[in-house]
Amino acid sequence: MKKSVYIIMAAAALSAASFTAKAQTAGFLDVNPDPVSLSMAGTGTVMESTPFAMWNNIAATALDEQRFQVGAAYSLWNASSLGNPNNTVGVAGYGRVAKFMTVSAGVRYFGYSPITDASAGTSFTPIDLQAGVGFGFRILPILSLGANVNYVHSDMGGAKAAGAVSADFGAMLDLKFLRIGLTAANIGSKLDYGGTSAYSMPANVKLGLGTVQRFGNEDRHALAVNLQGGLTFEESSFFAGVGAQYEYNDFVRVAAGYHYGDADKMFYGSYASIGAGVKFFGVMVNATYLIGTDKDSPLTNTFSIGVGYAF
């Protein structure tokens, strides 16, 4: 019986890492449900604030002029390689509680494909969940800091489940013609499924540069370009991305980007992204499509769609 349990756990772990052969433990924490950030290849460290800013760079919320943003997003991952793709659902938002301070909250859920243990004649579905709250502070008119505190729950679907506490930190410097962002994510305790070993979360650090240039009659045209690089702590793996977005009259947007990542060490490897969205009377609708560029990449046909509201 004990042997069967460990077989189930191993099978679940492999499913949870199905993007790559050597994916990080709790790699779902690297999957940002924000379709706007995804459309720019995940370069959210320097992106203007969205409802999902706590998973991009929470410091952006304190520099934003919006008083309130909330959104929900759904992503279908691994659509090309699995009969039953992985699903991500995220709900997040923030509100301004003082001129210099914002409060954020969010929940994201990752559901994996069902796993069947033929020897035991059982079937189960692993799930992962993260819930957190955060605060952003405007220290200077051009500088903000922020932090999240999160609870992480990972259930292999068999006899074992693990919980951990993590924190994310962010800083942003907005020089108007240039934004500089720095984040450190998934810093915290280890996931212990009750075995002989505990597993570190995919801690990482990111640094980004970005700019938004407005032009034309009444500045109706806007072009944003983001560059971002980062390093994972556990695997010592480098990753980077570049994204660009064009927006017309604060109404319609199109975006594209490219992300480089080591497919043997990270939850996902390299991919290209395209996306589009519209905004009207405070309501936002955005969609993104990812194309895996690694050989036999499971990311191809991955898509994300989200809705939000801001005022």
C-alpha positions as a Markdown table, in Angstrom:
| # | Residue | x | y | z |
|---|---|---|---|---|
| 1 | Met | 0.0 | 0.0 | 0.0 |
| 2 | Lys | 2.8 | 2.4 | 0.9 |
| 3 | Lys | 4.6 | 1.7 | -2.3 |
| 4 | Ser | 1.4 | 2.4 | -4.3 |
| 5 | Val | 1.0 | 5.8 | -2.6 |
| 6 | Tyr | 4.6 | 6.8 | -3.6 |
| 7 | Ile | 3.9 | 5.6 | -7.2 |
| 8 | Ile | 0.8 | 7.8 | -7.2 |
| 9 | Met | 2.7 | 10.8 | -5.9 |
| 10 | Ala | 5.4 | 10.3 | -8.4 |
| 11 | Ala | 2.9 | 10.1 | -11.3 |
| 12 | Ala | 1.2 | 13.3 | -10.0 |
| 13 | Ala | 4.5 | 15.1 | -9.8 |
| 14 | Leu | 5.3 | 14.2 | -13.3 |
| 15 | Ser | 1.9 | 15.4 | -14.5 |
| 16 | Ala | 2.3 | 18.7 | -12.6 |
| 17 | Ala | 5.7 | 19.1 | -14.4 |
| 18 | Ser | 4.3 | 18.0 | -17.8 |
| 19 | Phe | 5.6 | 21.1 | -19.5 |
| 20 | Thr | 9.2 | 20.0 | -19.2 |
| 21 | Ala | 11.3 | 17.0 | -18.2 |
| 22 | Lys | 13.0 | 18.8 | -15.3 |
| 23 | Ala | 10.4 | 21.4 | -14.3 |
| 24 | Gln | 10.6 | 23.1 | -10.9 |
| 25 | Thr | 8.5 | 22.0 | -8.0 |
| 26 | Ala | 5.3 | 24.2 | -7.8 |
| 27 | Gly | 6.1 | 25.5 | -11.2 |
| 28 | Phe | 2.5 | 26.7 | -11.5 |
| 29 | Leu | 3.6 | 29.7 | -9.5 |
| 30 | Asp | 5.4 | 30.9 | -12.7 |
| 31 | Val | 2.2 | 30.7 | -14.7 |
| 32 | Asn | 0.7 | 34.2 | -14.6 |
| 33 | Pro | -3.0 | 34.2 | -15.6 |
| 34 | Asp | -2.8 | 37.9 | -16.7 |
| 35 | Pro | -3.6 | 37.9 | -20.5 |
| 36 | Val | -2.1 | 41.4 | -21.0 |
| 37 | Ser | 1.3 | 40.4 | -19.5 |
| 38 | Leu | 1.2 | 37.1 | -21.4 |
| 39 | Ser | 0.6 | 38.9 | -24.7 |
| 40 | Met | 3.9 | 40.8 | -24.1 |
| 41 | Ala | 5.8 | 37.5 | -23.3 |
| 42 | Gly | 5.4 | 37.9 | -19.5 |
| 43 | Thr | 7.3 | 41.1 | -19.3 |
| 44 | Gly | 5.1 | 42.4 | -16.5 |
| 45 | Thr | 7.9 | 43.6 | -14.2 |
| 46 | Val | 7.7 | 47.1 | -15.8 |
| 47 | Met | 4.2 | 47.0 | -17.2 |
| 48 | Glu | 1.6 | 49.6 | -16.3 |
| 49 | Ser | -0.8 | 48.3 | -13.7 |
| 50 | Thr | -3.5 | 45.7 | -14.5 |
| 51 | Pro | -6.0 | 43.9 | -12.3 |
| 52 | Phe | -3.4 | 41.2 | -12.0 |
| 53 | Ala | -0.5 | 43.5 | -11.0 |
| 54 | Met | 0.2 | 41.6 | -7.8 |
| 55 | Trp | 1.6 | 38.8 | -10.0 |
| 56 | Asn | 3.5 | 41.2 | -12.3 |
| 57 | Asn | 4.9 | 43.8 | -10.0 |
| 58 | Ile | 2.7 | 45.0 | -7.1 |
| 59 | Ala | 4.6 | 48.2 | -6.8 |
| 60 | Ala | 3.0 | 49.3 | -10.1 |
| 61 | Thr | -0.4 | 49.7 | -8.3 |
| 62 | Ala | 0.9 | 52.5 | -6.1 |
| 63 | Leu | 2.1 | 54.5 | -9.2 |
| 64 | Asp | -1.2 | 53.9 | -11.1 |
| 65 | Glu | -3.8 | 56.7 | -11.3 |
| 66 | Gln | -6.7 | 54.2 | -11.1 |
| 67 | Arg | -8.5 | 53.9 | -7.8 |
| 68 | Phe | -9.7 | 50.4 | -8.3 |
| 69 | Gln | -9.2 | 47.5 | -10.7 |
| 70 | Val | -10.5 | 43.9 | -10.6 |
| 71 | Gly | -10.3 | 41.1 | -13.1 |
| 72 | Ala | -10.8 | 37.4 | -13.8 |
| 73 | Ala | -8.9 | 35.3 | -16.4 |
| 74 | Tyr | -9.0 | 31.7 | -17.7 |
| 75 | Ser | -6.1 | 30.0 | -19.4 |
| 76 | Leu | -5.9 | 26.6 | -21.2 |
| 77 | Trp | -2.4 | 25.3 | -21.1 |
| 78 | Asn | -0.8 | 22.3 | -22.8 |
| 79 | Ala | -3.6 | 22.2 | -25.3 |
| 80 | Ser | -1.4 | 20.5 | -28.0 |
| 81 | Ser | 0.0 | 17.6 | -25.9 |
| 82 | Leu | -2.7 | 16.4 | -23.6 |
| 83 | Gly | -6.1 | 14.9 | -24.2 |
| 84 | Asn | -7.3 | 16.9 | -21.1 |
| 85 | Pro | -5.4 | 20.2 | -21.0 |
| 86 | Asn | -4.3 | 22.0 | -17.8 |
| 87 | Asn | -6.5 | 24.8 | -16.7 |
| 88 | Thr | -5.6 | 28.0 | -14.9 |
| 89 | Val | -8.2 | 30.4 | -13.3 |
| 90 | Gly | -7.2 | 33.7 | -11.7 |
| 91 | Val | -9.2 | 36.4 | -9.9 |
| 92 | Ala | -7.4 | 39.5 | -8.6 |
| 93 | Gly | -7.7 | 43.2 | -8.0 |
| 94 | Tyr | -6.6 | 46.1 | -6.0 |
| 95 | Gly | -7.9 | 49.3 | -4.5 |
| 96 | Arg | -6.4 | 52.6 | -3.4 |
| 97 | Val | -7.0 | 53.1 | 0.3 |
| 98 | Ala | -4.9 | 56.2 | 0.6 |
| 99 | Lys | -3.1 | 58.6 | -1.7 |
| 100 | Phe | 0.1 | 56.7 | -1.2 |
| 101 | Met | -1.1 | 53.2 | -0.6 |
| 102 | Thr | -3.0 | 50.3 | -2.3 |
| 103 | Val | -4.2 | 47.0 | -1.1 |
| 104 | Ser | -4.3 | 43.9 | -3.5 |
| 105 | Ala | -5.8 | 40.4 | -3.2 |
| 106 | Gly | -5.8 | 37.5 | -5.6 |
| 107 | Val | -6.5 | 33.7 | -6.0 |
| 108 | Arg | -5.2 | 31.5 | -8.7 |
| 109 | Tyr | -6.0 | 27.9 | -9.3 |
| 110 | Phe | -4.2 | 25.3 | -11.5 |
| 111 | Gly | -6.0 | 22.1 | -12.4 |
| 112 | Tyr | -4.1 | 19.3 | -14.1 |
| 113 | Ser | -5.1 | 16.4 | -16.3 |
| 114 | Pro | -6.5 | 13.4 | -14.5 |
| 115 | Ile | -4.0 | 10.6 | -13.6 |
| 116 | Thr | -4.9 | 6.9 | -13.6 |
| 117 | Asp | -3.0 | 4.4 | -11.4 |
| 118 | Ala | -3.6 | 1.1 | -13.3 |
| 119 | Ser | -2.1 | -1.0 | -10.5 |
| 120 | Ala | -4.5 | 0.4 | -7.9 |
| 121 | Gly | -7.4 | 0.9 | -10.2 |
| 122 | Thr | -7.9 | 4.5 | -9.1 |
| 123 | Ser | -8.0 | 7.9 | -10.8 |
| 124 | Phe | -7.4 | 11.4 | -9.4 |
| 125 | Thr | -6.7 | 15.0 | -10.5 |
| 126 | Pro | -3.9 | 17.0 | -8.9 |
| 127 | Ile | -4.6 | 20.7 | -8.1 |
| 128 | Asp | -2.5 | 23.7 | -7.0 |
| 129 | Leu | -3.8 | 26.9 | -5.4 |
| 130 | Gln | -2.4 | 30.2 | -4.3 |
| 131 | Ala | -4.1 | 32.9 | -2.4 |
| 132 | Gly | -2.5 | 36.2 | -1.2 |
| 133 | Val | -2.9 | 39.8 | -0.2 |
| 134 | Gly | -0.4 | 42.6 | -0.8 |
| 135 | Phe | 0.3 | 46.3 | -0.3 |
| 136 | Gly | 1.8 | 48.9 | -2.5 |
| 137 | Phe | 3.4 | 52.2 | -1.3 |
| 138 | Arg | 4.3 | 55.3 | -3.2 |
| 139 | Ile | 7.5 | 56.4 | -1.5 |
| 140 | Leu | 8.2 | 59.3 | -3.9 |
| 141 | Pro | 6.3 | 60.6 | -6.9 |
| 142 | Ile | 8.5 | 58.4 | -9.1 |
| 143 | Leu | 9.2 | 55.5 | -6.8 |
| 144 | Ser | 7.0 | 52.8 | -5.3 |
| 145 | Leu | 7.5 | 49.6 | -3.3 |
| 146 | Gly | 5.2 | 46.6 | -2.6 |
| 147 | Ala | 5.0 | 43.1 | -1.2 |
| 148 | Asn | 2.6 | 40.2 | -1.2 |
| 149 | Val | 2.1 | 37.4 | 1.4 |
| 150 | Asn | 0.7 | 34.2 | -0.1 |
| 151 | Tyr | -0.5 | 30.8 | 1.0 |
| 152 | Val | 0.4 | 28.0 | -1.4 |
| 153 | His | -1.5 | 24.6 | -1.4 |
| 154 | Ser | -0.4 | 21.7 | -3.6 |
| 155 | Asp | -2.5 | 18.5 | -3.7 |
| 156 | Met | -1.2 | 15.6 | -5.6 |
| 157 | Gly | -4.6 | 14.0 | -5.6 |
| 158 | Gly | -3.5 | 10.9 | -3.7 |
| 159 | Ala | -2.8 | 10.6 | 0.0 |
| 160 | Lys | -0.5 | 13.6 | 0.2 |
| 161 | Ala | -0.9 | 17.4 | 0.1 |
| 162 | Ala | 1.5 | 20.2 | 1.1 |
| 163 | Gly | 1.2 | 23.8 | 2.2 |
| 164 | Ala | 3.6 | 26.7 | 2.3 |
| 165 | Val | 3.8 | 30.4 | 2.9 |
| 166 | Ser | 5.6 | 32.7 | 0.4 |
| 167 | Ala | 6.2 | 36.3 | -0.2 |
| 168 | Asp | 6.8 | 38.5 | -3.4 |
| 169 | Phe | 8.5 | 41.8 | -3.4 |
| 170 | Gly | 8.5 | 44.6 | -6.0 |
| 171 | Ala | 10.0 | 48.0 | -6.7 |
| 172 | Met | 9.3 | 50.4 | -9.6 |
| 173 | Leu | 11.0 | 53.6 | -10.7 |
| 174 | Asp | 8.9 | 55.7 | -13.2 |
| 175 | Leu | 11.0 | 58.4 | -14.9 |
| 176 | Lys | 8.1 | 59.0 | -17.4 |
| 177 | Phe | 10.3 | 58.3 | -20.5 |
| 178 | Leu | 11.6 | 55.1 | -18.8 |
| 179 | Arg | 10.4 | 52.6 | -16.2 |
| 180 | Ile | 12.7 | 50.3 | -14.2 |
| 181 | Gly | 11.2 | 47.4 | -12.3 |
| 182 | Leu | 12.6 | 44.8 | -9.9 |
| 183 | Thr | 10.9 | 41.9 | -8.4 |
| 184 | Ala | 11.7 | 38.9 | -6.2 |
| 185 | Ala | 9.0 | 36.1 | -6.2 |
| 186 | Asn | 8.2 | 32.9 | -4.4 |
| 187 | Ile | 10.4 | 33.5 | -1.4 |
| 188 | Gly | 9.4 | 31.3 | 1.5 |
| 189 | Ser | 9.0 | 27.9 | 3.1 |
| 190 | Lys | 9.3 | 24.5 | 1.4 |
| 191 | Leu | 6.5 | 22.2 | 0.3 |
| 192 | Asp | 6.4 | 19.1 | 2.4 |
| 193 | Tyr | 4.2 | 16.2 | 1.1 |
| 194 | Gly | 5.0 | 14.1 | 4.2 |
| 195 | Gly | 7.9 | 12.2 | 2.6 |
| 196 | Thr | 11.6 | 12.3 | 3.4 |
| 197 | Ser | 12.2 | 15.5 | 1.4 |
| 198 | Ala | 10.7 | 19.0 | 1.2 |
| 199 | Tyr | 10.7 | 20.9 | -2.0 |
| 200 | Ser | 11.7 | 24.5 | -2.6 |
| 201 | Met | 9.3 | 26.8 | -4.5 |
| 202 | Pro | 10.5 | 28.3 | -7.8 |
| 203 | Ala | 12.1 | 31.5 | -6.3 |
| 204 | Asn | 13.3 | 34.0 | -8.9 |
| 205 | Val | 14.4 | 37.6 | -9.4 |
| 206 | Lys | 13.5 | 39.8 | -12.4 |
| 207 | Leu | 14.8 | 43.1 | -13.7 |
| 208 | Gly | 13.0 | 45.0 | -16.4 |
| 209 | Leu | 13.2 | 48.2 | -18.5 |
| 210 | Gly | 10.2 | 49.7 | -20.3 |
| 211 | Thr | 8.9 | 52.7 | -22.0 |
| 212 | Val | 5.5 | 54.1 | -23.2 |
| 213 | Gln | 5.6 | 56.7 | -26.0 |
| 214 | Arg | 2.5 | 58.6 | -26.9 |
| 215 | Phe | 2.1 | 60.5 | -30.2 |
| 216 | Gly | -0.3 | 61.8 | -32.8 |
| 217 | Asn | -3.4 | 64.0 | -32.4 |
| 218 | Glu | -4.3 | 64.3 | -28.7 |
| 219 | Asp | -1.8 | 61.5 | -28.0 |
| 220 | Arg | -4.3 | 58.9 | -29.3 |
| 221 | His | -1.5 | 56.5 | -30.3 |
| 222 | Ala | 0.7 | 54.8 | -27.7 |
| 223 | Leu | 3.6 | 52.4 | -28.2 |
| 224 | Ala | 5.0 | 50.4 | -25.3 |
| 225 | Val | 8.2 | 48.3 | -25.3 |
| 226 | Asn | 9.4 | 46.1 | -22.4 |
| 227 | Leu | 12.6 | 44.2 | -21.8 |
| 228 | Gln | 13.0 | 41.8 | -19.0 |
| 229 | Gly | 15.6 | 39.3 | -17.7 |
| 230 | Gly | 15.6 | 37.0 | -14.7 |
| 231 | Leu | 17.2 | 34.2 | -12.8 |
| 232 | Thr | 15.8 | 31.2 | -10.9 |
| 233 | Phe | 17.4 | 30.4 | -7.6 |
| 234 | Glu | 16.9 | 26.6 | -7.4 |
| 235 | Glu | 18.0 | 25.7 | -10.9 |
| 236 | Ser | 20.2 | 28.8 | -11.6 |
| 237 | Ser | 18.5 | 29.2 | -14.9 |
| 238 | Phe | 18.5 | 32.5 | -16.9 |
| 239 | Phe | 15.3 | 33.6 | -18.7 |
| 240 | Ala | 14.5 | 36.8 | -20.7 |
| 241 | Gly | 11.7 | 38.4 | -22.7 |
| 242 | Val | 10.8 | 41.3 | -24.9 |
| 243 | Gly | 7.3 | 42.6 | -25.6 |
| 244 | Ala | 5.7 | 45.4 | -27.6 |
| 245 | Gln | 2.2 | 46.8 | -27.6 |
| 246 | Tyr | 0.4 | 49.4 | -29.7 |
| 247 | Glu | -2.8 | 51.0 | -28.3 |
| 248 | Tyr | -5.2 | 53.4 | -30.1 |
| 249 | Asn | -7.2 | 56.0 | -28.3 |
| 250 | Asp | -7.1 | 54.0 | -25.0 |
| 251 | Phe | -9.7 | 51.7 | -26.7 |
| 252 | Val | -8.0 | 48.9 | -28.7 |
| 253 | Arg | -4.6 | 47.2 | -28.2 |
| 254 | Val | -2.5 | 44.6 | -30.0 |
| 255 | Ala | 0.7 | 43.1 | -28.6 |
| 256 | Ala | 3.4 | 40.6 | -29.3 |
| 257 | Gly | 6.5 | 39.2 | -27.6 |
| 258 | Tyr | 9.1 | 36.5 | -27.3 |
| 259 | His | 10.2 | 34.7 | -24.1 |
| 260 | Tyr | 13.4 | 32.7 | -23.8 |
| 261 | Gly | 13.6 | 30.0 | -21.2 |
| 262 | Asp | 15.5 | 26.8 | -20.5 |
| 263 | Ala | 13.0 | 24.0 | -21.2 |
| 264 | Asp | 15.0 | 21.5 | -19.1 |
| 265 | Lys | 14.9 | 23.6 | -16.0 |
| 266 | Met | 11.8 | 25.7 | -16.0 |
| 267 | Phe | 8.1 | 25.1 | -15.9 |
| 268 | Tyr | 8.0 | 26.2 | -19.6 |
| 269 | Gly | 10.7 | 27.0 | -22.1 |
| 270 | Ser | 10.7 | 29.5 | -24.9 |
| 271 | Tyr | 7.6 | 30.8 | -26.7 |
| 272 | Ala | 6.2 | 33.6 | -28.8 |
| 273 | Ser | 3.1 | 35.5 | -27.9 |
| 274 | Ile | 0.4 | 37.5 | -29.6 |
| 275 | Gly | -2.6 | 39.2 | -28.1 |
| 276 | Ala | -5.3 | 41.8 | -28.4 |
| 277 | Gly | -7.8 | 43.6 | -26.3 |
| 278 | Val | -10.5 | 46.3 | -26.1 |
| 279 | Lys | -11.5 | 48.8 | -23.4 |
| 280 | Phe | -14.8 | 50.7 | -23.1 |
| 281 | Phe | -16.5 | 52.5 | -20.2 |
| 282 | Gly | -14.0 | 50.9 | -17.8 |
| 283 | Val | -14.6 | 47.4 | -19.0 |
| 284 | Met | -11.6 | 45.5 | -20.4 |
| 285 | Val | -11.5 | 42.3 | -22.5 |
| 286 | Asn | -8.1 | 40.8 | -23.4 |
| 287 | Ala | -7.0 | 37.6 | -25.1 |
| 288 | Thr | -3.6 | 36.0 | -25.7 |
| 289 | Tyr | -2.3 | 33.1 | -27.8 |
| 290 | Leu | 1.1 | 31.4 | -27.1 |
| 291 | Ile | 3.3 | 29.5 | -29.6 |
| 292 | Gly | 5.9 | 27.2 | -28.1 |
| 293 | Thr | 9.3 | 27.5 | -30.0 |
| 294 | Asp | 11.1 | 24.5 | -28.4 |
| 295 | Lys | 11.0 | 21.2 | -30.1 |
| 296 | Asp | 7.8 | 19.3 | -29.2 |
| 297 | Ser | 6.8 | 22.2 | -27.0 |
| 298 | Pro | 3.5 | 21.7 | -25.2 |
| 299 | Leu | 2.8 | 25.4 | -25.1 |
| 300 | Thr | 1.6 | 25.6 | -28.7 |
| 301 | Asn | -2.2 | 26.4 | -28.8 |
| 302 | Thr | -2.1 | 27.7 | -25.2 |
| 303 | Phe | -4.5 | 30.6 | -24.9 |
| 304 | Ser | -5.7 | 33.0 | -22.2 |
| 305 | Ile | -8.8 | 35.2 | -22.0 |
| 306 | Gly | -9.7 | 37.7 | -19.3 |
| 307 | Val | -12.2 | 40.4 | -18.4 |
| 308 | Gly | -11.7 | 43.3 | -16.0 |
| 309 | Tyr | -13.1 | 46.6 | -14.7 |
| 310 | Ala | -11.3 | 49.8 | -13.7 |
| 311 | Phe | -12.2 | 53.3 | -12.5 |
